[in-house]
Amino acid sequence: MELPVFAALVLIIAGVWSLVVWPQFLRRVMKDPRARDAAGKATKFLTVHVVLVTISMVLGTATALIGVMALVS
């Protein structure tokens, strides 16, 4: 894969950013009163956010990996 060094660094930074920011967001969502019902069961609010964070972290990991691969090759 041929990418300029600058582009590879941008991908790495974007990937790391996602891996740092999204877990913090999920911690806040899990503390939100809307995350659990009166019985302590997960609500749709929590489920949707867990899916969102999971997908974002997978994409962040892929983005960072692509950046690293571009730097190494």
ABEGO torsion letter per residue (X at the ends): XBBBAAAAAAAAAAAAAAAAAAAAAAAAAAABAAABBAAGBBBAAAAAAAAAAAAAAAAAAAAAAAAAAAAAX
